[in-house]
Amino acid sequence: MLAVSRLSSPVFRLWSNMQTRNHACSASDLDLARHYAPVIYFDAAEPFLPLYAGYTVFRSTGPSPSFPRYVSFEQPAVLAIEYAIWWDWDIQHLYELEHAWVFVDGAGAVVSVESSQHGASAASEFALEDGRPVLYAEPGKHALSSDRACLLERKSRTALECGPRAGFGGVWITPLFRGRIAVKNPIADQLVRTHLRRLAFEPRFEWSQRVEVGGLPLMPWPLLDAAIPSIVAARVAELEGAIPYEQRHVLHVGHRGASAHAPENTLAAIRKASELGAHLVELDVRMSADDVPVLAHDAHLDVPGRGRLPIQALTAVQLAALTGDYETSVPRLDDALDLCRQLGLGPYLEIKEGATVERRADCGDAQRPRSGEVQCRWLVQPGLGGARDRPRPADRHVDSIRRV
């Protein structure tokens, strides 16, 4: 693991200046943030612990400056403290920012606690340690909850993300830092993936490592926010100097699924590619007669007893019934993407027709290519299913590719 020195970190230097100059921050707000800062328990095998926390004190409702939510509260709560907790690393990407919200009544008692979990906020019953809320962190991923049972519901997925899918987010860019973090590129993603795959681990789901957020360098959120792009750039620079080119991880891409082992562009081929260790699957997309995106490379299919039939002459239901087994027939794109999400595979989509792009091949919330482009490709990062994922145009030099 790369050594991380707080003394050389941009955010630590800014925090030190704040301590000596008061950095125009309210001493009462800082005292409140320290007093109510949560205690977080981490998995016994967790390799990454938080480094800093930024705080915002709300005495009336208002938008969060660091999380996509509106912080509101009702009686008996009279104020809320938002903690933006920073890690350099999530097991799948460079960096991690999770949140906790502590709601306090007029008598100074904690009346409610909320926390962030994979881009959403949630509340549950909570416990206190010396007046401080207790939270538990998902191994590797750091989603926070006051209820361990909530984290155990994701146990199998968490294990997959901490093991075979470690590192596949690369340099993480959320809307908060879009346009501000400048080191997102294929080489940086490859470096991050290589580093984190070396740190892959098997979670024990025993929460025995204890961290007091109030014991971290604690600062007003704008101070931490300003330093984050520099922190990310510094981590990438460290990796570039530490990982020789020949040791950098190579993505394995299943061509039309594992087309040497199962019928191409089918659910069976996608499953087989996952079994063989692929990280992505290249899939071809066309439109059926009823305007449903389906997987098919050629414009025609050879159907026993019926000859060559054009894809666009058959509906999605007819295409799915051709073999009598949907696993080996022509699947809908939606079903293929759902399966990729379940298996943690990144879809690498080749749009075979300009008309397909023009009509509906938007793959969720992807930016649409211009009408008339042929064989436009979309690459979706593997192993990161969820609402935050967005396809992006494939880069021709992502890194080397091995077919399975």
C-alpha positions in Angstrom: 0.0 0.0 0.0 1.2 3.5 -0.8 2.2 5.4 2.3 0.0 8.5 2.8 1.4 11.3 4.9 -1.0 13.8 6.3 1.9 16.2 6.8 2.5 16.4 3.0 -1.2 16.5 2.1 -2.7 19.7 0.7 -5.7 19.4 2.9 -3.6 18.8 6.0 -1.6 22.0 5.4 -4.8 24.0 5.0 -6.3 22.5 8.1 -3.1 23.4 10.1 -3.5 27.0 8.9 -7.1 27.0 10.0 -6.0 25.8 13.5 -3.5 28.7 13.9 -5.6 31.4 12.2 -9.1 30.3 13.0 -9.7 30.5 9.2 -12.9 32.6 9.6 -14.7 29.6 11.1 -17.1 29.8 14.0 -15.5 28.3 17.1 -19.0 27.3 18.3 -19.7 25.4 15.1 -16.3 23.6 15.4 -17.1 22.7 19.0 -20.5 21.4 18.0 -19.0 19.4 15.2 -16.4 17.8 17.5 -18.9 17.2 20.3 -21.4 15.2 18.1 -19.0 13.6 15.7 -20.0 10.0 15.1 -18.0 6.9 16.0 -17.5 4.5 13.0 -16.7 0.8 13.3 -14.9 -0.8 10.4 -14.5 -4.4 9.2 -11.6 -6.3 10.8 -10.0 -6.7 7.4 -10.7 -3.1 6.2 -7.6 -1.6 4.6 -8.9 2.0 4.3 -9.8 4.3 7.2 -11.0 7.9 6.9 -8.4 10.7 6.9 -10.4 14.0 7.2 -13.9 15.3 7.7 -15.6 18.5 6.6 -18.6 19.8 8.5 -21.6 22.1 7.9 -23.9 23.2 10.7 -27.6 23.8 9.7 -29.7 26.0 12.0 -32.5 26.0 9.4 -33.3 23.8 6.5 -31.3 24.2 3.3 -29.4 22.4 0.5 -26.3 20.3 1.4 -23.2 21.8 -0.1 -21.6 18.4 -0.5 -24.4 15.8 -1.1 -27.4 15.8 -3.4 -30.1 16.3 -0.8 -32.0 19.0 1.1 -31.3 19.0 4.8 -34.6 19.5 6.6 -35.6 18.9 10.2 -38.6 19.4 12.4 -39.2 19.7 16.2 -37.7 18.6 18.5 -34.6 19.0 16.4 -33.2 22.6 16.3 -30.0 22.0 14.3 -28.3 19.5 12.1 -24.6 18.8 11.6 -23.5 17.4 8.3 -20.2 15.4 8.3 -18.5 14.9 4.9 -16.0 12.1 5.6 -13.1 11.6 3.3 -11.1 8.5 2.4 -8.4 8.5 -0.3 -9.6 5.1 -1.4 -12.7 3.0 -1.8 -11.8 -0.6 -2.8 -13.2 0.2 -6.3 -12.0 3.7 -6.9 -9.9 6.8 -6.0 -11.6 8.6 -3.7 -14.4 8.2 -1.2 -16.7 10.8 0.4 -19.5 9.5 2.7 -21.8 11.5 4.9 -23.5 11.5 8.3 -26.1 13.8 9.6 -26.7 14.3 13.3 -29.9 16.1 14.4 -29.9 17.7 17.9 -32.8 19.1 20.0 -32.8 22.2 22.2 -31.6 20.3 25.2 -28.5 19.1 23.3 -29.7 15.5 22.9 -29.2 13.6 19.6 -32.7 12.9 18.3 -32.0 11.5 14.8 -29.1 10.2 12.7 -28.9 9.7 9.0 -26.1 8.4 6.8 -25.1 8.0 3.1 -25.4 4.7 1.4 -24.4 4.4 -2.3 -25.6 7.9 -3.3 -28.7 8.0 -1.1 -29.3 9.0 2.5 -31.1 6.8 5.0 -32.2 6.9 8.7 -32.5 4.1 11.1 -32.6 3.5 14.9 -29.2 4.5 16.4 -27.1 3.9 19.5 -24.8 6.3 21.3 -21.3 6.0 22.7 -20.6 8.7 25.3 -23.3 10.8 23.5 -21.9 10.2 20.0 -23.8 8.4 17.3 -22.5 4.9 16.3 -22.2 4.0 12.7 -20.9 0.9 10.8 -19.1 1.0 7.5 -19.6 -1.4 4.6 -16.3 -3.2 4.1 -14.3 -1.6 1.3 -17.2 0.5 0.1 -17.8 2.6 3.3 -21.6 3.0 3.0 -22.6 4.0 6.5 -25.5 2.7 8.6 -26.4 2.5 12.3 -27.8 -0.9 11.5 -25.3 -3.7 10.6 -28.2 -5.8 9.3 -28.6 -3.3 6.5 -25.0 -3.8 5.4 -25.2 -7.6 5.7 -28.0 -7.5 3.1 -25.3 -6.6 0.5 -22.9 -9.2 1.8 -22.4 -11.2 -1.4 -22.1 -8.1 -3.5 -19.7 -6.5 -1.1 -17.5 -9.6 -1.2 -17.5 -9.4 -5.1 -16.6 -5.7 -5.1 -13.8 -6.2 -2.5 -12.4 -9.1 -4.4 -12.7 -9.7 -8.2 -14.1 -6.3 -8.9 -11.6 -4.3 -6.9 -10.4 -1.1 -8.6 -12.9 -0.9 -11.5 -14.1 2.6 -10.8 -10.7 4.1 -11.6 -10.6 7.8 -10.7 -14.1 8.6 -9.4 -15.9 11.6 -10.7 -19.2 12.6 -9.1 -21.3 15.6 -10.3 -19.8 17.6 -7.3 -16.3 17.4 -8.9 -17.1 17.2 -12.6 -14.9 19.7 -14.3 -12.7 20.2 -11.2 -10.8 16.9 -11.1 -8.6 16.9 -14.2 -6.7 13.6 -13.9 -9.6 11.3 -15.1 -8.2 9.5 -18.2 -7.6 5.9 -19.3 -4.0 5.8 -17.9 -5.1 7.1 -14.5 -7.9 4.6 -14.3 -5.5 1.8 -15.2 -3.1 2.9 -12.4 -5.9 3.1 -9.8 -7.2 -0.3 -10.9 -3.8 -1.9 -10.6 -3.2 -0.4 -7.2 -6.6 -1.5 -5.8 -6.5 -5.0 -7.2 -3.3 -5.5 -5.2 -5.3 -4.5 -2.1 -8.3 -6.7 -2.8 -9.4 -8.5 0.4 -12.1 -10.9 1.8 -14.3 -9.0 4.2 -14.9 -10.7 7.6 -18.1 -8.7 8.5 -16.8 -8.3 12.0 -16.8 -4.6 12.9 -13.8 -4.3 15.2 -11.8 -1.3 14.0 -13.0 1.9 15.7 -12.5 5.5 14.4 -13.7 8.6 16.1 -14.6 11.2 13.4 -14.0 13.9 16.0 -10.4 12.7 16.3 -9.7 13.3 12.5 -8.6 16.7 11.2 -12.1 18.4 11.2 -12.7 21.5 9.2 -15.4 23.5 7.5 -16.6 21.8 4.3 -15.4 24.6 1.9 -11.8 24.0 3.1 -11.9 20.3 2.4 -13.8 20.9 -0.8 -11.1 23.2 -2.1 -8.3 20.7 -1.5 -9.9 17.6 -2.9 -8.8 18.0 -6.6 -5.2 18.5 -5.4 -5.4 15.3 -3.3 -6.7 13.2 -6.2 -4.0 14.6 -8.5 -1.3 13.8 -5.9 -2.5 10.2 -5.5 -2.4 9.6 -9.3 1.1 11.1 -9.5 2.3 8.8 -6.7 0.9 5.7 -8.6 2.5 6.8 -11.8 5.9 6.8 -10.2 5.3 3.6 -8.2 3.8 1.2 -10.8 6.0 0.3 -13.8 4.1 0.1 -17.1 4.6 -3.7 -17.5 2.8 -4.2 -14.1 -0.3 -2.3 -14.9 -3.5 -4.3 -15.0 -5.0 -5.3 -18.4 -8.8 -5.4 -18.9 -10.2 -8.7 -20.2 -13.0 -8.2 -22.7 -15.4 -11.0 -23.8 -15.9 -10.6 -27.5 -19.7 -10.8 -28.1 -19.7 -12.4 -24.7 -17.6 -15.5 -24.6 -18.3 -16.3 -28.2 -15.9 -19.1 -28.5 -17.8 -21.0 -25.8 -21.4 -20.0 -26.3 -23.6 -18.5 -29.0 -22.5 -14.9 -29.5 -24.4 -12.0 -28.2 -26.6 -14.1 -25.9 -27.2 -14.2 -22.2 -25.4 -17.6 -22.1 -22.3 -16.0 -23.7 -22.4 -13.1 -21.1 -22.6 -15.6 -18.2 -19.7 -17.7 -19.6 -17.6 -14.6 -20.1 -18.1 -13.8 -16.4 -17.1 -17.4 -15.4 -13.9 -17.1 -17.5 -12.9 -13.9 -15.7 -13.8 -11.2 -18.2 -14.2 -7.6 -16.8 -16.2 -6.3 -19.8 -18.3 -7.8 -22.6 -18.4 -6.4 -26.1 -22.0 -6.6 -27.4 -23.6 -5.5 -30.7 -26.9 -3.7 -30.7 -29.6 -3.5 -33.4 -33.3 -2.7 -33.5 -36.1 -5.2 -33.8 -39.2 -4.6 -35.9 -41.0 -3.2 -32.9 -38.2 -0.7 -32.1 -36.7 -2.7 -29.2 -32.9 -2.7 -28.9 -31.6 -6.3 -29.1 -28.2 -8.0 -29.3 -27.2 -9.0 -32.8 -24.0 -8.6 -34.9 -25.3 -9.2 -38.4 -28.4 -7.6 -40.0 -29.8 -11.1 -40.8 -30.2 -14.3 -38.9 -29.9 -17.9 -40.4 -33.0 -19.7 -39.0 -33.3 -23.4 -39.7 -36.2 -24.1 -42.1 -36.8 -20.4 -42.6 -33.6 -19.2 -44.3 -32.0 -15.8 -43.7 -34.3 -13.4 -41.9 -33.6 -9.7 -41.4 -33.5 -8.6 -37.7 -35.7 -5.7 -38.4 -38.4 -7.9 -39.8 -38.9 -9.7 -36.4 -40.3 -8.4 -33.1 -38.3 -8.7 -29.9 -40.6 -11.5 -28.8 -40.2 -13.4 -32.1 -36.4 -13.1 -31.9 -36.4 -14.3 -28.3 -38.4 -17.4 -29.3 -36.2 -18.5 -32.2 -34.2 -21.2 -30.3 -36.8 -22.1 -27.7 -34.3 -21.1 -25.0 -34.0 -17.4 -24.2 -30.5 -17.9 -22.8 -29.2 -18.8 -26.3 -31.6 -16.7 -28.4 -31.6 -13.0 -29.3 -32.0 -11.1 -26.0 -33.3 -7.6 -25.4 -30.5 -5.1 -24.6 -32.3 -4.3 -21.3 -32.0 -7.9 -20.2 -28.4 -8.1 -21.2 -27.6 -4.9 -19.2 -29.5 -6.3 -16.2 -27.4 -9.5 -16.4 -24.2 -7.4 -16.7 -25.2 -5.5 -13.6 -25.9 -8.7 -11.6 -22.5 -10.2 -12.7 -20.5 -7.0 -12.2 -19.5 -6.9 -15.9 -19.0 -3.7 -17.8 -20.9 -3.6 -21.1 -18.9 -2.4 -24.1 -21.7 -1.6 -26.7 -21.2 -1.4 -30.4 -24.2 0.3 -32.0 -24.4 -1.3 -35.5 -26.8 1.1 -37.2 -27.2 4.8 -37.2 -31.0 4.3 -37.1 -30.6 2.4 -33.8 -28.8 5.4 -32.3 -31.4 7.8 -33.6 -34.3 5.9 -32.2 -33.6 4.5 -28.8 -30.1 3.1 -28.1 -29.4 5.4 -25.2 -28.4 2.7 -22.6 -30.0 4.3 -19.6 -29.0 7.9 -19.2 -26.1 7.9 -21.7 -25.4 10.9 -23.8 -26.8 10.2 -27.3 -24.3 10.1 -30.2 -25.2 12.2 -33.2 -27.8 10.7 -35.5 -26.3 8.8 -38.4 -23.1 7.7 -36.6 -22.4 4.1 -37.4 -20.7 1.6 -35.0 -20.6 4.1 -32.2 -19.3 2.4 -29.0 -20.2 2.9 -25.4 -18.0 1.7 -22.5 -19.5 1.3 -19.1 -17.1 0.8 -16.1 -17.4 -2.8 -14.8 -18.4 -3.8 -11.3 -20.2 -0.5 -10.4 -23.9 -1.1 -10.9 -26.2 1.6 -9.6 -27.9 4.8 -10.3 -24.6 6.8 -10.4 -23.2 4.8 -13.3 -23.2 6.5 -16.7 -21.9 5.0 -20.0 -19.2 7.0 -21.7 -17.7 6.9 -25.1 -15.1 4.2 -25.4 -11.5 5.4 -25.6 -9.5 3.6 -28.2 -6.5 3.4 -25.9 -8.2 2.3 -22.7 -5.5 -0.3 -22.3 -4.6 -3.6 -23.9 -7.5 -6.0 -24.5 -7.6 -9.8 -24.2 -10.5 -11.7 -25.6 -12.1 -14.7 -23.9 
